[in-house]
């Protein structure tokens, strides 16, 4: 799919295309958005810019030299975006920006929400002047950063809710409480995965903005550099916040595992105390259950009550001792 945008003097206008047969006169757009492009669409964009569009395998390369480079007077910048955030199954996808002569080409094989939000905003009358491909790229990166900030805010709120469940649980049933804690571990793990992807995306944005600022210094470039510095500061601040939330995730994970161990130790302690309490009565019963011919207690009138009383006393005394020590 290919979307071509031109600037009308007030806002961006998207030209509806039906394959490459109906895009005559649209070779002067400022933004070419390729989404799962066909070979014909790639060839058309390559003819408009005079550069080769990277392949999907090249976009997924993690080497800095393969993601950020200059070729044929064009900048090739690839960052990591996130998709499927609403389904709580986030995935990362590469997005490539090709910038040449104030014309931008975006190449992607997924549809991150910030692209749709930016398009809705930039195509409204009275929108910000996205009159060059470079300004469109800045707007897209800003939308991506805003989306990541929103994700971090949601994740922080969810971690606060998990923290309240961990430390303020009123469930008295040990089995039910252990099950709740096990479910919380899964939630904490999901939040940890989310933060990992967010930090990876922020790092890619920081690398992209840093690389783009190294181009030739002109008055227009200085204005763009200032915009990039603002985006860089925002991404860096969000990276610090993501690091803080990651530390909180580790703390909650350690705390939850510790509480599960405490619950298990409590159960084991109950069995241990029960074994110690019933050990002396068992010893008494074993002694008087022996079949020796000469046992003085067999002739006692109070032999049976005496044995029962001795077993009860041998069970009660250890219990009172543990209670006094605070072990129960």
Secondary structure, DSSP 4 states (H G I P E B T S, - for coil): -EEEEEE-SSSEEEEP-SGGGG-TT-TT-SEEEEES--HHHHHHHHHHHTSPPPPHHHHT---HHHHEEEETTEEEEEEEEEE-TTTT--EEEEEEEEEETTEEEEEESS--HHHHHHHHHHTSTT-----SHHHHHHHHHHHHHHHHHHHHHHHHHHHHHHHHHHHS-----HHHHHHHHHHHHHHHHHHHHHHHHHHHHHHHHHHHHHHHTTS---HHHHHHHHHHHHHHHHHHHHHHHHHHHHHHHHHHHHHHHHHHHHHHHHHHHHHHHHHHHHHHHHHHHHHHT---S--GGGG-TTHHHHHHHHHHHHHHHHHHHHHHHT--
